[in-house]
Amino acid sequence: MTASINAIPENFRTFESTQQKEIKRTSVLGQEDFLKLLTTQLQHQDPMKPMENGEFMGQMAQFSTVTGITEMGESIDNLVSIYQGQQMSNSASMIGKQALVNGNWAQLQGGQLGGAIDLTTAANDVRIDVKSETGEVMASLGLGSKMAGTQEFAWDGIKHDGTSAPEGNYYLSASAIRDGQTTVPPMQVYGTVNSIQLKGGEVTLNVSGQGNVSFNNVNRISQ
């Protein structure tokens, strides 16, 4: 019986398969291949016609640049991951502590509520008003005269009528009088760090009375 003329011998099929694998392997140009091509190009370059090889050399230089940028990007990504991990590790030690952050809402817990104000200049009369969520003035803290800088304060939860205020969130506002002129200093409040999380590549702290606060917006940590 005569074999079909369309049949491909086994050795040819093996050769074709090997050839395809080699083509696929050599389609990826790595750094070692790049150096070999560069060396070969320099060896065969016509010294009398250097400009004719300029385009090829430019393409090779462009390839080298793109490869370097890609590897640099991967290195930066690794560094970012390491940095974020360190931030998470450092932030974990803050859980349960008091964080001083920018804001006006503070939580009264265990008869304690505290914060701070920033005075750009000295003031003759500094006052902190504590209001409930409905806007009722619960207490007015007179701090007297203060020098410029960060000035801390605390409220023990006792209202102006001598009774104890219930625990919860309270709104704080400050006023400072100097030479008859009243200014409103920016407010900072203390809150308990309840948890931490990594969101959108940024470490945030869940602070009581404040919600999620960026790690970079924490001004101070205390016991």
QUILINSUL-V12464 format. One record per residue. RES is the residue in one letter. PHI is phi in degrees with one decimal (* if undefined). OMEGA is omega in whole degrees, -180 to 180 (none if undefined). NEAR is the number of other ideal C-beta (glycine too) atoms within 8 Angstrom. Layout:
res->RES phi->PHI omega->OMEGA near->NEAR
res->RES phi->PHI omega->OMEGA near->NEAR
This chain:
res->M phi->* omega->-177 near->2
res->T phi->-84.1 omega->-180 near->3
res->A phi->-71.3 omega->-179 near->5
res->S phi->-66.5 omega->-179 near->5
res->I phi->-72.0 omega->-180 near->4
res->N phi->-86.7 omega->-178 near->4
res->A phi->-72.2 omega->-180 near->6
res->I phi->-98.9 omega->-180 near->6
res->P phi->-56.3 omega->-177 near->6
res->E phi->-60.0 omega->-178 near->6
res->N phi->-65.6 omega->177 near->6
res->F phi->-70.9 omega->179 near->8
res->R phi->-64.1 omega->178 near->9
res->T phi->-63.8 omega->179 near->8
res->F phi->-63.9 omega->-179 near->8
res->E phi->-64.7 omega->179 near->8
res->S phi->-63.4 omega->179 near->8
res->T phi->-62.9 omega->180 near->8
res->Q phi->-64.3 omega->179 near->8
res->Q phi->-64.4 omega->178 near->8
res->K phi->-63.1 omega->-180 near->8
res->E phi->-67.3 omega->177 near->8
res->I phi->-62.5 omega->179 near->8
res->K phi->-64.3 omega->-178 near->7
res->R phi->-66.0 omega->-176 near->7
res->T phi->-81.5 omega->179 near->6
res->S phi->-75.8 omega->179 near->6
res->V phi->-100.0 omega->-177 near->5
res->L phi->-98.4 omega->179 near->7
res->G phi->-98.0 omega->-178 near->6
res->Q phi->-65.3 omega->180 near->6
res->E phi->-63.4 omega->179 near->6
res->D phi->-63.8 omega->180 near->8
res->F phi->-60.3 omega->-180 near->13
res->L phi->-64.8 omega->178 near->8
res->K phi->-64.7 omega->179 near->8
res->L phi->-63.5 omega->-180 near->10
res->L phi->-63.0 omega->180 near->9
res->T phi->-63.1 omega->180 near->8
res->T phi->-62.7 omega->180 near->8
res->Q phi->-61.0 omega->-180 near->12
res->L phi->-68.0 omega->-180 near->7
res->Q phi->-68.0 omega->-175 near->6
res->H phi->-103.2 omega->-180 near->6
res->Q phi->-70.1 omega->179 near->8
res->D phi->-79.2 omega->-178 near->8
res->P phi->-65.0 omega->180 near->5
res->M phi->-85.3 omega->-179 near->4
res->K phi->-134.1 omega->-176 near->7
res->P phi->-66.3 omega->-176 near->9
res->M phi->-70.0 omega->-178 near->5
res->E phi->-66.9 omega->-179 near->6
res->N phi->-97.1 omega->-176 near->11
res->G phi->-62.1 omega->-178 near->8
res->E phi->-63.9 omega->-180 near->6
res->F phi->-64.4 omega->180 near->8
res->M phi->-64.0 omega->179 near->9
res->G phi->-63.4 omega->178 near->8
res->Q phi->-64.5 omega->179 near->8
res->M phi->-66.7 omega->178 near->12
res->A phi->-65.0 omega->178 near->8
res->Q phi->-64.2 omega->178 near->8
res->F phi->-60.7 omega->-180 near->10
res->S phi->-60.8 omega->-180 near->9
res->T phi->-64.4 omega->-179 near->8
res->V phi->-62.1 omega->179 near->8
res->T phi->-62.9 omega->180 near->10
res->G phi->-63.8 omega->179 near->8
res->I phi->-63.9 omega->180 near->8
res->T phi->-61.8 omega->180 near->8
res->E phi->-66.2 omega->178 near->8
res->M phi->-64.5 omega->178 near->8
res->G phi->-61.3 omega->178 near->8
res->E phi->-65.0 omega->179 near->8
res->S phi->-65.5 omega->179 near->8
res->I phi->-64.4 omega->178 near->8
res->D phi->-59.3 omega->179 near->8
res->N phi->-64.7 omega->179 near->8
res->L phi->-64.7 omega->179 near->8
res->V phi->-63.2 omega->179 near->9
res->S phi->-62.1 omega->179 near->8
res->I phi->-64.3 omega->-179 near->8
res->Y phi->-63.2 omega->180 near->8
res->Q phi->-64.7 omega->177 near->11
res->G phi->-63.8 omega->178 near->8
res->Q phi->-65.2 omega->178 near->8
res->Q phi->-62.7 omega->179 near->10
res->M phi->-62.3 omega->-179 near->11
res->S phi->-64.9 omega->180 near->7
res->N phi->-67.6 omega->-178 near->8
res->S phi->-70.0 omega->-178 near->11
res->A phi->-59.7 omega->-180 near->8
res->S phi->-72.3 omega->-179 near->6
res->M phi->-85.4 omega->-177 near->13
res->I phi->-59.2 omega->-179 near->9
res->G phi->92.4 omega->180 near->5
res->K phi->-94.2 omega->-179 near->11
res->Q phi->-95.9 omega->180 near->11
res->A phi->-108.8 omega->177 near->15
res->L phi->-94.2 omega->-176 near->13
res->V phi->-130.2 omega->177 near->13
res->N phi->-70.4 omega->179 near->7
res->G phi->156.8 omega->-178 near->10
res->N phi->-113.4 omega->-179 near->8
res->W phi->-95.9 omega->179 near->11
res->A phi->-131.9 omega->-177 near->15
res->Q phi->-107.7 omega->176 near->13
res->L phi->-83.5 omega->-180 near->14
res->Q phi->-132.7 omega->178 near->9
res->G phi->58.6 omega->-180 near->4
res->G phi->69.6 omega->-179 near->7
res->Q phi->-133.0 omega->175 near->9
res->L phi->-151.0 omega->-177 near->13
res->G phi->-143.2 omega->179 near->12
res->G phi->-170.7 omega->-180 near->14
res->A phi->-156.3 omega->175 near->13
res->I phi->-127.5 omega->178 near->15
res->D phi->-107.7 omega->177 near->10
res->L phi->-100.0 omega->179 near->15
res->T phi->-76.9 omega->177 near->6
res->T phi->-138.2 omega->176 near->6
res->A phi->-65.5 omega->-179 near->9
res->A phi->-132.2 omega->180 near->12
res->N phi->-80.2 omega->-176 near->7
res->D phi->-144.2 omega->179 near->9
res->V phi->-113.2 omega->-177 near->17
res->R phi->-137.5 omega->177 near->11
res->I phi->-118.4 omega->176 near->14
res->D phi->-101.9 omega->179 near->12
res->V phi->-111.4 omega->-178 near->13
res->K phi->-121.1 omega->176 near->11
res->S phi->-77.6 omega->180 near->9
res->E phi->-65.2 omega->178 near->7
res->T phi->-92.3 omega->178 near->4
res->G phi->95.6 omega->180 near->6
res->E phi->-74.9 omega->178 near->6
res->V phi->-75.8 omega->-178 near->8
res->M phi->-90.8 omega->-179 near->10
res->A phi->-160.7 omega->176 near->11
res->S phi->-129.7 omega->-175 near->9
res->L phi->-96.2 omega->177 near->10
res->G phi->-91.0 omega->-178 near->7
res->L phi->-93.9 omega->180 near->9
res->G phi->74.5 omega->180 near->6
res->S phi->-83.6 omega->-179 near->7
res->K phi->-138.2 omega->175 near->10
res->M phi->-81.4 omega->178 near->6
res->A phi->-65.2 omega->180 near->6
res->G phi->124.4 omega->-180 near->6
res->T phi->-83.6 omega->-179 near->8
res->Q phi->-121.3 omega->-179 near->12
res->E phi->-89.1 omega->178 near->7
res->F phi->-148.4 omega->179 near->11
res->A phi->-146.3 omega->176 near->7
res->W phi->-125.1 omega->-178 near->12
res->D phi->-89.7 omega->178 near->6
res->G phi->85.4 omega->179 near->11
res->I phi->-88.5 omega->-179 near->9
res->K phi->-77.1 omega->-179 near->10
res->H phi->-64.2 omega->178 near->7
res->D phi->-92.3 omega->177 near->4
res->G phi->91.2 omega->179 near->5
res->T phi->-93.4 omega->-179 near->6
res->S phi->-87.2 omega->177 near->7
res->A phi->-80.3 omega->178 near->12
res->P phi->-68.9 omega->178 near->5
res->E phi->-66.7 omega->-180 near->8
res->G phi->153.0 omega->-178 near->7
res->N phi->-91.5 omega->180 near->9
res->Y phi->-133.9 omega->-178 near->15
res->Y phi->-95.9 omega->-178 near->11
res->L phi->-114.2 omega->175 near->14
res->S phi->-138.1 omega->-176 near->10
res->A phi->-122.2 omega->174 near->12
res->S phi->-141.5 omega->179 near->11
res->A phi->-133.9 omega->-178 near->15
res->I phi->-110.5 omega->176 near->11
res->R phi->-138.8 omega->180 near->10
res->D phi->52.3 omega->177 near->4
res->G phi->80.5 omega->180 near->4
res->Q phi->-101.9 omega->-178 near->6
res->T phi->-101.4 omega->175 near->6
res->T phi->-123.7 omega->179 near->10
res->V phi->-114.8 omega->-180 near->8
res->P phi->-68.4 omega->176 near->12
res->P phi->-64.6 omega->-175 near->7
res->M phi->-102.8 omega->171 near->13
res->Q phi->-127.9 omega->-177 near->13
res->V phi->-131.8 omega->176 near->15
res->Y phi->-91.9 omega->175 near->10
res->G phi->-149.3 omega->-180 near->13
res->T phi->-77.7 omega->176 near->11
res->V phi->-79.2 omega->-177 near->15
res->N phi->-89.4 omega->-179 near->7
res->S phi->-164.1 omega->176 near->7
res->I phi->-130.8 omega->177 near->13
res->Q phi->-155.2 omega->176 near->8
res->L phi->-106.1 omega->-176 near->9
res->K phi->-132.2 omega->-180 near->7
res->G phi->60.7 omega->180 near->3
res->G phi->79.0 omega->-178 near->6
res->E phi->-124.5 omega->177 near->8
res->V phi->-81.6 omega->178 near->12
res->T phi->-123.7 omega->178 near->12
res->L phi->-109.7 omega->174 near->15
res->N phi->-90.1 omega->-175 near->12
res->V phi->-106.9 omega->-179 near->14
res->S phi->-58.4 omega->-179 near->9
res->G phi->82.6 omega->-176 near->10
res->Q phi->-121.2 omega->-174 near->11
res->G phi->80.4 omega->-178 near->5
res->N phi->-79.0 omega->-179 near->10
res->V phi->-124.1 omega->178 near->13
res->S phi->-61.4 omega->178 near->10
res->F phi->-55.9 omega->-178 near->11
res->N phi->-75.1 omega->-178 near->4
res->N phi->-97.7 omega->177 near->8
res->V phi->-84.4 omega->-176 near->13
res->N phi->-86.3 omega->-176 near->8
res->R phi->-161.7 omega->175 near->7
res->I phi->-123.3 omega->179 near->9
res->S phi->-135.7 omega->179 near->7
res->Q phi->-70.6 omega->none near->3
